[in-house]
Amino acid sequence: MSKQSDNIFDFDITKMMDVTKMMSEFKMPGVDMEAILNSQRKNIEALTAANRLAFEGVQAMMKRQTEILRQTMQEVAEATQGMTATTSPQEKLAKQTTLAKEAFEHAVTNMRELSEMVAKSNSEVFELLNVRLGQVIDEVRQAVIQASTKV
């Protein structure tokens, strides 16, 4: 007996209907249904690849944010120990000022790094989709040329 999944999204639509067979039944003069289906298949593949790239970009950014947080917590612990070692109020104020400046510089550097990571990831996704869009335009142009020669 097969085990039934509790997940309502766990199904295979191809088992419910054969889209290729269904579309091939719609025979229209001058329309290459196989080319249309192939084009849509490529679109889905491009979107899948774009989603994978975007997901990998988010993972990389989250990993880096975790590293930054770990590093920051370590620096805070070290700074706290350093603050207790100083004795005079002037030394504490000078140490606090130095620590605040360093913290601000680290924060700016980290924000810049994270924004560059996001921009790079977005650029890669956009480039992938842009390439596919160019291919779609070429496919449509070719289909129009083929349709006009058949008429």
Order of alpha helices (4+ residues) and beta strands (2+ residues): alpha-alpha-alpha-alpha
